[in-house]
Structure formats: structure tokens, C-alpha cells
């Protein structure tokens, strides 16, 4: 019995495992171990502790000053790889480029407007001409990106923790289109509410694109969308199978950068192929569990013949609103009275007497409001108790 206890006491705990919650990742937890075994864990714990204390979510979005590089040609970043980026030039031809040293740690995203040089130069180098004829086919790197222009819009969603507070989706877009299928998978109003928060935060025009409309009866008016209709949100019912509503979308894309979001399996890729046949994206149905098969694995910047751009994004499972300003919810849930919006959690969404007193047109939306309200203030789920 004693041998068993000695063996248990001698057990070494890896980072993130502890007998006591307050010991997690703490430097002192490893002070009794030999230096060689604990050095990595001690250093990692120090970084976590320092990072949480000085955490600034907006620091991830800051860009270096582009002023010294304004004499260089401009392009649009359409995809970032591990060691290089793909650029679209003004005439919509493609070029592959590396990143300048000062941009290695900058969070670049599809849609960023950048300045590039054909050869590495110093700011305002007099030997470098103001304009260079540059062309490329997107093969080996032909230039170097040295600066990022200020973003007019930035579409983002909540990150997984305080060390990764934001997941960037697209920069400098004009509209956000959220795809929602009538069936397979079923229409989820909660996803539309979350997407509306993202669009409001970024200052983008918000549209709902209903797909697979041919799968439901014309008598089905889709009452789940009534709250959005009353707000004046544009809702477009489409069927890529018979072409219903697709032509109207063509006109909305002219001269704009539009981001397409949606769950896997809602028919995003099928819709993209109808809007941009040259893309010829792979399409997929549902898995045996009723969830969508993800066919788009990275954001695709699709230049349209009419002059617009469609940004097709990978299918999403969740759309986090963690870290967003709660004041945005007042625009998403406009039907609720001011007293409720001050503290939605003070009201019991399951109490009939409370709902009767509030006289809500859509009482089921109260639960959605409460979920988003609470999520916006959630702490890092990976954060340790002692912090």
C-alpha cells in the first residue's frame, strides 16, 4: 500500500494537469522538479501569466504605419500561405509575393490592401521608381509585400481564448451574405442572429440568402425569418437547382466585395457555381449524422466578370460572438423593450407570467438574446482558476 502511495506522489503532471486547480500552469508548481524537466513548462507558464495580465484584444488588429511605402504599387491580398501570399493586381492578374520582415507577425487576411516592391527596398529609397510594370501568373514569388493599408472594414468572429481573441474572415468587404437552407440542414435562426452581429460590428450590409427553396412548399412562408423581415433585412430566396433568384444576385454583386458565410451543407458551393461557373467548386451533401460535408477548406477570392468579387468561406460549425460589444444586440433584437435590454438575464425566459407581462411578439427570441448576451462577456474557457 505504501509503495502505491509513493508511486502516486512521484507521478509527474504535464502542463494543464494538476491535483489542485490553483496549481495549473503556475511556475511554483514545477519548482521541485529538476531544471531540465521543468524549464519548458516554467517558461510557458510565465508567458501565459504575463500574457493574461497585459492582454489587449485590439492589439492583434493593429497595423504598422504604411506611410513610408505609399510610393509603391498597390494590390489586394487574396490568400495567405505559410511562407508567401497571393496578390491580385489592379488589372485582376495574379502575383505571388513574400512578406517583408516587419509583417511576419501581422495578422493579414483575405481582402487586405497592400503595398509591394519587386525587390526589397528601404522606405522612400530614391533608387526605386514610383511605378513599376509588374505582371505575374501566381507562380514563384516575384515581389515582396512591405506594408498593409488601413482597413475600411474588417469582418471578424470571436476567437477561442484570450490569446487568440479574434479570428479574421475578410478585410475591406462591402456586404455579408449568410446562407441558410430551408432543409438539410434545417434553417437555424440563431446563426442568422450571430451573423447579423458580425455584420453590424464590421459596418457591412447584411443579407440573408435562403437556399434550396425548391425543397419546401411555396405555402411555407418561413416564419423563422419574420423578425428579420420586420427589421427590413434583405432576404433573397433562391434555388440553384432551377435558377430561382440567382439572376437578381448577379446584379447585387456588381462593383462590390461580398463575403459568403454559412453552415456546411447549406448549398454555398452550389450557389457560388451558379454565380461564377468558372469556379467549378466541389459540392457535397450531408453526412450520415445530418451535418454538412465541408467542401471549401480555405477562403476563395473569386473575381466576377461583372466587376465584383465573391469571397467564398469554409463552412462554419459555430460563429462565436465572444468579445463583441453588447450594444450591438439592441439592433439585432429591436422588438425588445429598453428595460429588457439593460439586463436580459434578469428575466426568466421560461416563465409564462414574465412573457405575458413583456408582451413579446417573438418570445422564443429572448433565449437567443440571453445566450448571446452571456457569451459576449465569457472569460477565456482555457483560463486557469487562479487567474
C-alpha angles and dihedrals in degrees: 000000000000091000089054092053092048089051091051093049090050092055113120117223120215124222110293094022119097143151091229126038093226090057094062113125091340115147093226090058089073099040093103094052123092112272096244093053098045104035096092093047093046091052092047091050090051091052092049093049094047093043094054094047093051097033117150115175093196094056089078089063099049118113129205117254109277094192098103091054102049092109091066125089119269131230140166121252107228101172138006122213127186097273105011145023136229117233133197114214127213092269089050095250117136133245133180118221142173125232124255116243096256091055098053092097098035117110102239120183141187109286098030114144109227140181117228140185129209090222128022110272139173120246111287092358104183091212091064115082119230094240130029127184104240127178132165146161098224094260122120117358111283101173145019126242108225105169143022121218121229111275119242090200135007122196111204141156132209117283131228099258145346092282090056101031098163138034108204118219108175140339129219095013123153103204141020118214116192116200118216123178121217090223138354093064101022122238110274114201090190091066091051091052091051092047089050089056090053092049093048092049092051095042093240129148107255124218132172116219111199110204132194091031089158089066093069134056118265087234089065103093093186096239090191086078096052095099090055092046090054090053091054095247110161111248120189119192113208143171116196088192095066098017096248112165095354096110092056090055091055090064092050092055097058111118095353140105107229125187117210118208132176148129118283110272099025092114101261095141091046090052091048090052089052091050096039111021093180089066092068092188120192112254130206140187131214131308122239087265092060095252125123124264110238110233100162110068100174136024111275122209105211117190110209126215090237092062099261131109130229118201109202112199131197116270112271128224096188135009110208121207093186111143098018122129112267091219087077089070090069088068094045095048100036094154093068121095120250093248090060094048091057091068116354092178090066090072125075108231090196097053113099092200091055092048092049091051092050091046093209119188090214108024092175088068090068091074090051091051091050092050093052093042091055095042093053090062099040117131122230105293089212093052116116123242096242091061 
